[in-house]
Amino acid sequence: MYPVQPLDLLRQARIRYTQSEIATLLDVDVRTVRRWEVRYNEPPAYLADAIRQRLLPLVDAESTGDHPFTFIDLFAGIGGIRLGFEAHGGHCVFSSEWNAFSQKTYLANFPHDTDHIFVGDITNVDENDIPNHDVLLAGFPCQPFSIAGVSKKNSLGRSHGFECATQGTLFFDVARIIAAKRPKAFMLENVKNLLSHNKGNTFKVMLQTLRDELGYEVHYKVIDGQRFVPQHRERIIIMGFRDKTDFTWDDLQIPDVGPRLSSILHPQDGSETPEDPYTTGTQAIINSKYTLTANLWTYLQAYAAKHRAAGNGFGFGLVNADSVARTLSARYHKDGSEILVSQGEGNRPSRLTPRECARLMGFPDSFKIRVSDTQAYQQFSQAALVPMIKEVAKIMIPHILTRVSVNDKQASNGN
């Protein structure tokens, strides 16, 4: 593993400083800074220390100030998990997201205090460079583990350890950070199919790593987000505690009836402030570009009819204000077929606007969208459901705060 890379720290510094200010503080030419940013020239290794010393003086991340607990945000995407934990007073001290477009959205929405570090590729970060924290959060991608070697070692009675079992997967980076930093708790979010992924072997190795190798008390549950947002979206939540707790999923408060699409659709009646380019005019009417073209609508209808005739269920999903939508997917930007909003008899349907997609995932209207529609659709389709994470955080945090309090008391007693 390698320490935090100079380019990652340079990008963090650019949140606060202009290229000219950075050049002055580092005593280099502005053109040099520009070339580093676009990777025309690779930043020198000494740049990391220079930025830390001159631009990013970090305070002790263990000092939470007015915040009851600290956390890190791995595979952060656009920050849906972060929002859920910040809602309960948590303070983020470290974030990692490799996708440049997601970075742009993330950095546009979260102010960066002096004790917060933002990096790109977590696989290039030494776990010892990560600040101490109370909770590790991660929405990591799902990858299969090769368990042939693990099974062979088990049959021979040999210990393999999580490094052998998980090396080469992104889950390994979660495990190595937990092993090094020993947070009081962690929460991981993934698709429901993680349970059956790679014939169940992926989840088997994860549980073995978290419980047996790392020694955490682990709880997991599949939750359908349609009780929190008007969208059928099943996700698995895996949480763990370093010490024994009396945690129970029975404390999770899931609404009996979920909302309908009317709660997230643009009303188009003047009660909403227009937001260019999504809505226009005094009535905040949806931009016509989101209405399907005649050719695309004809194609989708023909495609659905063809599969109906063959006895298949493939086709588009036409919804209205009283509906609950299908799962928003990463391909939504292509034709929007899984969630097409009816615009009345005889009218072609429309796609959801990116703002409506943000609402569908539980993001507030204050959340800034600074990327193209294509990127926005992909980002929101891959984000965590904010209100669901908020409720999960709510039942986790009492157990976290108990450990924070115990540690504080031990520290004050000199133990």
C-alpha positions as CSV (number, residue, x, y, z in Angstrom):
1,M,0.0,0.0,0.0
2,Y,1.1,3.6,-0.6
3,P,0.6,6.8,1.3
4,V,-2.0,9.4,0.3
5,Q,-1.1,10.5,-3.1
6,P,0.1,14.1,-3.9
7,L,-2.6,14.5,-6.6
8,D,-5.4,13.6,-4.1
9,L,-4.1,16.2,-1.6
10,L,-3.8,18.8,-4.4
11,R,-7.4,18.2,-5.4
12,Q,-8.4,18.7,-1.7
13,A,-6.4,21.9,-1.5
14,R,-8.2,23.2,-4.6
15,I,-11.5,23.1,-2.7
16,R,-10.1,26.0,-0.7
17,Y,-7.5,27.7,-2.9
18,T,-7.2,28.9,-6.5
19,Q,-4.4,27.7,-8.7
20,S,-2.7,31.1,-8.2
21,E,-2.9,30.9,-4.4
22,I,-1.5,27.4,-4.4
23,A,1.3,28.4,-6.6
24,T,2.2,31.3,-4.3
25,L,2.0,29.1,-1.1
26,L,4.1,26.4,-2.7
27,D,6.5,28.8,-4.4
28,V,6.0,27.4,-7.9
29,D,4.6,28.7,-11.2
30,V,0.8,28.7,-11.8
31,R,1.5,26.8,-15.0
32,T,3.2,24.1,-12.9
33,V,0.1,23.7,-10.7
34,R,-2.1,23.5,-13.8
35,R,0.1,20.8,-15.4
36,W,-0.1,18.8,-12.2
37,E,-3.9,19.0,-12.1
38,V,-4.3,17.7,-15.7
39,R,-1.5,15.2,-15.2
40,Y,0.5,16.7,-18.0
41,N,3.3,16.4,-15.5
42,E,3.2,14.0,-12.5
43,P,3.3,15.8,-9.1
44,P,6.6,15.1,-7.3
45,A,6.6,12.9,-4.3
46,Y,7.6,15.8,-1.9
47,L,4.4,17.7,-2.9
48,A,2.3,15.6,-0.4
49,D,4.3,16.8,2.6
50,A,4.4,20.4,1.2
51,I,0.6,20.5,0.9
52,R,0.1,19.0,4.3
53,Q,2.4,21.6,5.9
54,R,1.5,24.7,4.0
55,L,-2.0,24.2,2.8
56,L,-3.8,21.6,4.8
57,P,-2.8,21.8,8.5
58,L,-4.8,19.0,10.0
59,V,-6.0,18.9,13.6
60,D,-6.3,15.8,15.6
61,A,-9.2,13.9,14.1
62,E,-9.9,12.2,17.4
63,S,-11.0,15.6,18.7
64,T,-14.7,15.6,17.7
65,G,-15.5,19.1,19.0
66,D,-19.3,19.4,19.2
67,H,-19.8,16.2,17.3
68,P,-20.8,13.0,19.3
69,F,-18.9,10.7,17.0
70,T,-16.6,10.6,13.9
71,F,-16.8,8.4,10.8
72,I,-15.1,7.8,7.5
73,D,-16.9,7.5,4.2
74,L,-15.4,4.8,1.8
75,F,-16.6,4.2,-1.7
76,A,-18.5,7.4,-1.0
77,G,-20.3,7.9,-4.3
78,I,-22.1,11.2,-3.9
79,G,-22.6,11.0,-0.2
80,G,-25.9,9.3,0.5
81,I,-24.6,7.3,3.4
82,R,-22.8,10.3,4.8
83,L,-26.0,12.3,4.8
84,G,-27.7,9.6,6.8
85,F,-25.1,9.7,9.6
86,E,-24.6,13.4,9.6
87,A,-28.3,13.8,10.3
88,H,-27.5,12.3,13.8
89,G,-24.5,14.6,14.5
90,G,-21.7,12.5,13.1
91,H,-18.6,14.2,11.8
92,C,-16.8,12.9,8.7
93,V,-13.0,12.9,8.9
94,F,-12.1,11.0,5.7
95,S,-13.8,10.3,2.4
96,S,-12.7,8.2,-0.6
97,E,-14.3,8.1,-4.1
98,W,-12.4,7.1,-7.3
99,N,-14.9,8.3,-9.9
100,A,-14.1,11.8,-11.1
101,F,-17.7,12.8,-11.8
102,S,-18.9,11.5,-8.4
103,Q,-16.0,13.4,-6.8
104,K,-17.3,16.6,-8.5
105,T,-20.8,16.1,-7.0
106,Y,-19.5,15.1,-3.6
107,L,-17.2,18.0,-3.3
108,A,-19.9,20.4,-4.4
109,N,-22.1,19.3,-1.6
110,F,-20.0,18.8,1.5
111,P,-18.0,21.6,3.1
112,H,-14.5,20.5,4.1
113,D,-13.3,21.2,7.6
114,T,-9.5,21.3,8.3
115,D,-9.7,17.8,9.8
116,H,-11.3,16.2,6.7
117,I,-9.2,14.3,4.1
118,F,-10.6,13.5,0.7
119,V,-8.8,11.0,-1.6
120,G,-9.5,9.1,-4.8
121,D,-8.5,5.5,-5.1
122,I,-8.6,3.9,-1.7
123,T,-6.5,1.0,-2.9
124,N,-3.5,3.4,-3.1
125,V,-3.9,4.6,0.5
126,D,-2.0,3.2,3.4
127,E,-4.4,2.3,6.2
128,N,-2.2,4.0,8.7
129,D,-2.6,7.3,7.0
130,I,-6.4,7.2,7.6
131,P,-7.5,9.2,10.7
132,N,-8.8,7.4,13.7
133,H,-12.6,7.2,13.7
134,D,-15.6,5.7,15.6
135,V,-17.5,4.3,12.6
136,L,-16.4,3.0,9.2
137,L,-19.0,3.4,6.4
138,A,-18.7,1.9,3.0
139,G,-21.0,1.3,0.0
140,F,-18.4,-0.9,-1.7
141,P,-18.9,-2.7,-5.1
142,C,-19.7,-6.4,-5.0
143,Q,-16.9,-8.7,-6.3
144,P,-16.6,-12.5,-6.2
145,F,-13.9,-14.1,-4.0
146,S,-12.0,-17.1,-5.2
147,I,-12.4,-19.5,-2.3
148,A,-10.6,-22.5,-3.9
149,G,-7.3,-21.7,-2.1
150,V,-9.1,-21.0,1.1
151,S,-11.0,-24.3,1.0
152,K,-7.7,-26.1,0.3
153,K,-6.0,-24.6,3.3
154,N,-9.0,-25.4,5.5
155,S,-8.8,-29.0,4.4
156,L,-5.1,-29.1,5.3
157,G,-5.9,-27.4,8.7
158,R,-3.9,-24.3,7.8
159,S,-4.9,-20.8,8.8
160,H,-5.5,-18.5,5.8
161,G,-6.5,-15.1,7.3
162,F,-8.6,-12.4,5.6
163,E,-5.6,-11.2,3.5
164,C,-5.5,-14.5,1.7
165,A,-9.3,-14.8,1.4
166,T,-10.0,-11.3,0.2
167,Q,-6.8,-9.9,-1.5
168,G,-7.5,-8.4,-4.9
169,T,-11.1,-7.4,-4.1
170,L,-12.3,-4.0,-2.9
171,F,-13.7,-5.6,0.3
172,F,-10.1,-6.3,1.2
173,D,-9.6,-2.5,1.6
174,V,-12.5,-2.3,4.0
175,A,-11.1,-5.3,6.0
176,R,-7.5,-3.9,6.2
177,I,-8.7,-0.5,7.4
178,I,-10.9,-2.2,10.1
179,A,-8.0,-4.3,11.1
180,A,-5.7,-1.4,11.4
181,K,-8.0,1.3,12.9
182,R,-10.3,-0.9,14.9
183,P,-13.4,1.4,14.8
184,K,-16.1,0.9,17.3
185,A,-18.5,0.0,14.6
186,F,-18.9,-0.3,10.8
187,M,-21.9,-0.2,8.4
188,L,-21.7,-1.6,4.9
189,E,-24.4,-1.2,2.2
190,N,-24.8,-3.3,-0.9
191,V,-27.3,-4.8,-3.3
192,K,-29.6,-7.6,-2.1
193,N,-27.9,-10.0,-4.5
194,L,-24.8,-9.9,-2.4
195,L,-26.3,-12.8,-0.4
196,S,-26.4,-15.1,-3.5
197,H,-23.4,-13.6,-5.3
198,N,-20.9,-16.1,-6.5
199,K,-23.2,-18.9,-5.2
200,G,-23.2,-17.4,-1.8
201,N,-19.4,-17.6,-1.4
202,T,-18.9,-13.9,-1.5
203,F,-21.1,-13.3,1.5
204,K,-19.7,-16.4,3.3
205,V,-16.1,-15.0,3.1
206,M,-17.2,-11.5,4.2
207,L,-18.9,-12.9,7.3
208,Q,-15.9,-15.1,8.1
209,T,-13.6,-12.1,7.7
210,L,-15.7,-9.7,9.8
211,R,-16.7,-12.1,12.5
212,D,-13.9,-14.7,12.8
213,E,-10.9,-12.8,11.6
214,L,-11.6,-9.3,12.8
215,G,-13.7,-10.3,15.8
216,Y,-16.7,-8.0,15.3
217,E,-20.3,-8.7,16.3
218,V,-22.1,-8.7,13.0
219,H,-25.8,-8.1,12.1
220,Y,-27.3,-7.9,8.6
221,K,-30.7,-7.4,7.1
222,V,-32.3,-6.9,3.7
223,I,-34.5,-3.8,3.6
224,D,-36.9,-2.7,0.8
225,G,-36.6,1.1,0.4
226,Q,-40.2,1.5,-0.8
227,R,-41.3,2.2,2.7
228,F,-39.1,5.3,2.7
229,V,-39.2,6.4,-0.9
230,P,-41.6,5.6,-3.8
231,Q,-39.3,3.1,-5.3
232,H,-38.9,-0.7,-5.0
233,R,-35.3,-1.0,-4.0
234,E,-33.9,-3.8,-1.9
235,R,-30.5,-3.4,-0.2
236,I,-28.6,-5.4,2.4
237,I,-27.2,-3.5,5.4
238,I,-24.3,-5.2,7.3
239,M,-23.2,-3.7,10.5
240,G,-20.7,-4.7,13.1
241,F,-19.7,-3.7,16.6
242,R,-16.2,-4.1,18.1
243,D,-17.7,-5.1,21.4
244,K,-20.7,-7.1,22.4
245,T,-24.0,-5.2,22.3
246,D,-27.7,-5.8,22.8
247,F,-28.4,-4.5,19.3
248,T,-31.6,-5.8,17.7
249,W,-33.2,-5.1,14.3
250,D,-36.5,-4.9,16.1
251,D,-35.7,-1.3,16.9
252,L,-35.7,-0.3,13.2
253,Q,-38.7,1.8,12.5
254,I,-40.1,1.1,9.0
255,P,-43.2,3.1,8.0
256,D,-46.3,0.9,7.5
257,V,-47.1,2.7,4.2
258,G,-44.5,4.3,1.9
259,P,-44.9,7.5,-0.2
260,R,-46.1,7.6,-3.8
261,L,-44.4,9.3,-6.8
262,S,-46.5,12.4,-6.3
263,S,-44.2,13.2,-3.4
264,I,-41.2,13.5,-5.7
265,L,-42.6,14.7,-9.1
266,H,-42.5,18.3,-10.2
267,P,-46.0,19.7,-9.5
268,Q,-45.8,22.0,-12.6
269,D,-48.3,24.4,-11.0
270,G,-46.1,27.3,-10.0
271,S,-45.7,26.1,-6.4
272,E,-42.1,25.2,-7.1
273,T,-39.3,27.5,-8.0
274,P,-38.1,26.8,-11.5
275,E,-34.7,25.0,-11.7
276,D,-33.0,25.3,-15.0
277,P,-32.5,23.0,-17.0
278,Y,-35.1,20.7,-15.3
279,T,-38.1,23.1,-15.1
280,T,-38.8,26.4,-16.8
281,G,-41.2,29.3,-16.7
282,T,-43.3,30.7,-13.9
283,Q,-45.2,27.4,-13.6
284,A,-41.9,25.4,-13.4
285,I,-43.0,23.2,-16.2
286,I,-40.8,20.2,-17.0
287,N,-38.3,20.9,-19.8
288,S,-39.6,19.3,-23.0
289,K,-36.3,17.5,-23.5
290,Y,-37.3,15.0,-20.9
291,T,-40.4,13.9,-23.0
292,L,-39.6,10.9,-25.1
293,T,-39.2,11.4,-28.8
294,A,-41.8,9.9,-31.1
295,N,-39.3,7.4,-32.5
296,L,-38.2,6.2,-29.0
297,W,-41.8,5.9,-27.7
298,T,-42.8,3.9,-30.8
299,Y,-39.8,1.6,-30.4
300,L,-40.4,1.0,-26.7
301,Q,-44.1,0.2,-27.4
302,A,-43.2,-2.2,-30.2
303,Y,-40.5,-3.8,-28.0
304,A,-43.0,-4.4,-25.2
305,A,-45.6,-5.8,-27.5
306,K,-43.1,-8.2,-29.0
307,H,-42.2,-9.6,-25.7
308,R,-45.8,-9.8,-24.5
309,A,-46.6,-11.9,-27.5
310,A,-43.7,-14.2,-26.6
311,G,-44.9,-14.6,-23.1
312,N,-42.1,-12.5,-21.6
313,G,-42.5,-9.7,-19.1
314,F,-40.0,-7.3,-20.7
315,G,-41.2,-3.8,-21.4
316,F,-41.3,-0.3,-20.1
317,G,-42.6,0.8,-16.7
318,L,-45.3,3.4,-17.1
319,V,-46.1,5.2,-13.8
320,N,-48.2,8.1,-12.5
321,A,-48.4,10.1,-9.4
322,D,-50.0,7.2,-7.4
323,S,-47.4,4.7,-8.4
324,V,-44.4,3.2,-6.7
325,A,-41.6,3.0,-9.3
326,R,-39.3,0.1,-10.2
327,T,-35.7,0.3,-9.1
328,L,-33.8,3.2,-10.7
329,S,-30.9,1.6,-12.6
330,A,-27.6,2.8,-14.0
331,R,-29.0,2.4,-17.5
332,Y,-31.7,4.9,-16.9
333,H,-30.0,7.6,-19.0
334,K,-30.3,5.4,-22.1
335,D,-34.1,5.4,-22.6
336,G,-35.6,5.7,-19.1
337,S,-37.8,2.7,-19.8
338,E,-38.0,1.3,-16.3
339,I,-39.6,4.6,-15.0
340,L,-41.6,6.5,-17.6
341,V,-44.0,9.1,-16.2
342,S,-47.4,9.4,-17.9
343,Q,-48.3,12.8,-19.2
344,G,-51.9,12.0,-19.9
345,E,-53.8,10.1,-22.5
346,G,-52.4,10.6,-26.0
347,N,-49.2,12.3,-24.8
348,R,-45.8,10.7,-24.9
349,P,-44.4,10.0,-21.4
350,S,-41.4,11.6,-19.9
351,R,-38.3,10.5,-18.1
352,L,-37.7,11.6,-14.5
353,T,-35.6,14.7,-14.3
354,P,-32.3,14.4,-12.4
355,R,-33.9,16.5,-9.6
356,E,-36.8,14.0,-9.4
357,C,-34.2,11.2,-9.3
358,A,-32.5,12.9,-6.4
359,R,-35.8,13.1,-4.6
360,L,-36.5,9.4,-5.5
361,M,-33.3,8.5,-3.6
362,G,-34.2,10.8,-0.6
363,F,-31.8,13.6,-1.3
364,P,-32.9,17.1,-0.2
365,D,-33.6,19.7,-2.9
366,S,-30.6,21.7,-1.5
367,F,-28.4,18.9,-2.9
368,K,-26.3,20.4,-5.8
369,I,-26.2,18.7,-9.2
370,R,-23.1,19.9,-11.0
371,V,-22.8,17.2,-13.7
372,S,-24.5,16.3,-17.0
373,D,-27.9,14.5,-17.0
374,T,-26.2,11.3,-18.0
375,Q,-23.8,11.4,-15.1
376,A,-26.5,12.5,-12.7
377,Y,-28.8,9.6,-13.6
378,Q,-25.9,7.1,-13.1
379,Q,-24.9,8.7,-9.8
380,F,-28.4,8.7,-8.2
381,S,-29.1,5.2,-9.5
382,Q,-26.0,4.0,-7.6
383,A,-26.5,6.1,-4.5
384,A,-27.7,4.9,-1.1
385,L,-31.3,5.7,0.0
386,V,-30.8,8.6,2.4
387,P,-33.9,8.1,4.6
388,M,-33.3,4.4,5.0
389,I,-29.6,5.0,6.0
390,K,-30.8,7.6,8.4
391,E,-33.1,5.1,10.2
392,V,-30.4,2.5,10.3
393,A,-28.0,5.0,11.7
394,K,-30.6,5.9,14.4
395,I,-30.6,2.4,15.8
396,M,-26.8,2.0,15.5
397,I,-25.7,5.2,17.2
398,P,-26.8,4.5,20.8
399,H,-24.5,1.5,20.8
400,I,-21.7,3.6,19.3
401,L,-22.1,6.5,21.8
402,T,-22.0,4.0,24.7
403,R,-18.5,3.0,23.6
404,V,-17.4,6.6,23.0
405,S,-18.5,7.4,26.5
406,V,-16.6,4.4,28.0
407,N,-13.5,5.4,26.1
408,D,-13.7,9.0,27.3
409,K,-14.2,7.9,30.9
410,Q,-11.2,5.6,30.6
411,A,-9.1,8.3,29.1
412,S,-10.0,10.8,31.9
413,N,-9.0,8.2,34.5
414,G,-5.7,7.7,32.8
415,N,-6.5,4.0,31.8
